[in-house]
Amino acid sequence: MFYTDGKLQYPVRVEKANPLFARALQQAIGGIEGEIRVAMQYFFQACGARGDPKFRDLLMNTAAEELGHIEMLATAVALNLEGAPLSLKEQVANDPISGAVLGGMNLKNLLSAGLSAMPIDSDGVPFDMSHIYASGNIAADMVANVAAESTGRALAVRLYEMTDDPGMKDMLSYLIARDTMHQNQWLAAIEELGGGQGVFPIPNSFPQDQEQQEFSYAFLGFQQDGSDPVAGRWSQGTSIDGKGSFKAGSIMPMGEKPQLAPAKPRGGAQKEQM
């Protein structure tokens, strides 16, 4: 069950409306790094979380927080668009400079939403949920969440640098801080699940003696001249999960050239394929 009291999670103020920045903010709402993505990702992870209920609680509380971030950003988009005239033609005629700025806005926000935010990215592409990762494996989900918060924080930092509006910088500073916390909480959850040596390889429930272990910790190089790949931490020493030792080398083809059966009659192929 979700509740709302009509108040924003954090104050949102815009001192000077900027339609172009409103378009940029749409990426933080409906982009693949945005708040719709993480809100739905954590929500569906929570709904499918099995085992210790504290992980479901962690995920659901964060999903609820992200819904509040959508509300904040949608409010910011609307406030940045409020200064935009309804007639683009009039604006260009009266003030070519601001008309050029307005020309950079996403017209969907004007034509389809009446100067309001939409569930779209900065190019006007609707968010389609294709970047929601909820695997049913709590460790895999936590790793995906670290990546989601990392890209989200990178986006928020870029938006922060794009604006000189004090109100927008203040709001984004808050969102950046929350991304810092969320990165750390997902890493803390991984630590609680056993850390690198307890969690990995994911899923840790599969017996490793059933995998071809000669390849489990081998970094493979595919240089045409057969030379070894450049060495790194991933190619030498004890593996991160502590269950093996890294090694590196060039791989030679172990399979054969594929031989497929002829095409089936009436299957739409050319007769030379049959």
N, C-alpha and C positions, 0 to 999 in steps of 0.2 A: 504494500500500500504506500502511496506517495501523498505527501501533504505540501501545500503552498500557503504562504501568508501574504503574497502579493508584493513582498519586498525583495530587492536585489541582494544577492550574496555580498556584493561589494559595490561601493558607489561608482556610478558611470556618469561622467560629465564631458561635454564637448564645448570648448570655448569658441571654436570657429568651424562651422560645418565644412566638410571636405568630401564631396561625392566620390572622388578618386580613391581616397583612403577607405571609404565605405566599401568600395569594390575589393580592395586589398583585404579588409576584415572578413569578407565572405569566405576567404580561404580558410580562416580559422574556425568558421562555422561548418561549411560543407566540403572542405578540401579533404584529401586523404590523410592529412596531418591534423585535421580539425576536431572540434568538440563533439560533433555528432558521432564521428567514428569511435572515439574513446568511450563516450557514454553508452553506446550500444554494445561495444565490445565488452566492457566490464559488466553490463547488465546481463548479457547472454552467458558470459562466463559464470556469473553468480547463479543464474538459474540452473546451470548444469553442474555446479560444484558439488562433488561427492567427497565424503570423508569429514574431517574436522570442520564443524560449522563456522569456525572463526574466519576461514578463508572466504566463505560466502558472505559473511558480514563485512569483511574488508572490501570485497568487490562491490557489493551493493551500495555501501555508503559512498564509495568513490564514484559509482555510476550516478548516484543522486547529485553529488557535487558537480559533476560534469554537465548535468542538465541545467544547473544554475549558471554555469559558464556560458552555455548556449544563450540563455536569457540575457546575460550581461552583454554579450557580443551583438545579439540581435538588437538590443536597445542602442548600442553604440552605432550600429549601421543606420538605424532610423534617425538618430540625432545628427549624424553626419550628412544625411540626405535631406533633412528638413530645410536647409538653406537652398536646396536646388529648386529652380522654377519649374513649373509644369510645362512650359513651352521652351524647348531647346532652341528653337529658331529665334525667339525673342532674346534669349540670353546671349546668343552668339552676336546678334545685331547690336545689343546694348553694350556688351563687354567682351570683346574677342578673347581676352586672356582667360577670364573665368569660363568662357564658353569652351575654350580648349580643354580646360580642366574637367568640365562637365562632360565633354565628349569622351573622356576616358572612363566614365562610370559604366556599370553594367545596366543596360537599358531594361533588363528584366525587372530590376528593382523598381523602376518607374512604371513600366507598362503593365507588368503582371502583379505587382505588390503595392502599388501606390506609395512609393518611397519608403518601403519597409524591407526588412531582411527576408531572405528566402533560404531553403535548404539546398544551396548551390555553392559551388566554389567560385573563385575570382573570375573564371571564364564563363560562368553561367551554367556549368554542367551540374545537373542534380546529383546529389550523393546517392549511390545505388547499393550501399551496404556490402560491396564486394571486398572491402578491406576490413571486415569484421572477423577477427580470429578468436574462436571459442572452441578449442579442440577437445575438451573433456579431460585433458591432462593438465593438472593444476600447475605443474612446473613449466610445461611448454607455454601455457597462457601467461605466466609471470614473465618469462623471457620476452614474449611478444609485447607485453605491456611496457617493459623497459624501452623497447624500440619505439613504441608508439609515443611515449612521453618524451623521448629524446628528440624525435622529429617534430613533435608539437612544440617543444621548448625552442628549438632552432627557428621555427616559424615565428613564434612570439617575439623572439629577440630581433628578427628581421623587421617585423612590424614596428617594434619599439624604435628602431633606428630610422624608420621611414617617416615618422611623424614628429612635429615640433609642438603639437598640442599638449599642454600640461595634463589635462584630464585623461587623454588617451594614454600618455606615458604612465600615469599613475595606475590606471586599470591594467595595462599590460605588465607593469612591474609586479602587480599582485598575481596575475596569471603565470608569469615566469616563476615566481616563488612557489606557487602551487605545483608547477611542473617539477621543480626541484624536489619537493616533498614526495611526489608520486613516483619519481624515479627511485628515490631512496626506499620508499615503502615496498615497492615490488622487489627490489634487491634484498630487503630485509626478509621478505616472505621466502625468497629463494634460500636465504641463509637458514631460516627456520626449518625449511624442508630438508636441509642437510648440506647446503652450500654446494660448491663445485664438485666435491668428491661424493656427495650423497645424491645429488639431483641428476648428474650426467653419467652416462648418456641417457637421454630422454627417449622413450620411457625406460625407467630403470627397472621395470618389472620383467623385461625380456631378458632371458638368460644369455649372457654374452658368449657362452660356449657354443651357442647355436648360430652365431654369425661367423663369417670367415675372418678370423681374428688377425690373419697376416695383413689384412687391409684396414684394420680398425684404427690404427694410429699412423698410417703411412700418408705423407703428403706427396701427391703424385705430380710430376712435371710432365708437360706435353710439348716441350721444345722439339722442334723438327730435327735439330742436329743431335738430339739424344743427350744433351748436357743436363746436369742436375739443376733444379730450380734454385734461386737465390735463397740462402739459409735464413731462417727466422726462428722465433720461439716456437712456432708451429711445426718445425721440422727437426727439432732436437730436444733432448731432455725428457723428463717425466711428463706425461700427458696431464692436462688440466684436471681431469677427473681422478688422477692418481692410479688409474687401472692399467696403464701401459706406458710405453716409451715411444716418443715420436721418432720417425725416421723419414728420410726423403730419398727420392730417386725418380728416374724417368721410367715411364711405363711403356712396355711393348704390347702390341695388340695380342690379346689372348683369345679373341673370338675369330670367326671365319666371316668371309663375305656372305651377306644374307642371300638366301635363295628362296624366293617366294613361288608359290604355286601359280599356274596360269590363271588369268582372270576368268570368272565364271561367265558362261553364255548368258545373254539377256541381262548382263549386269551393267551395261552402258559403256563397256570398254571398247577399244579398237580391236578389229579382228586379228591384227598382228600381235596382240597381247594374249591371245587364247592358245 
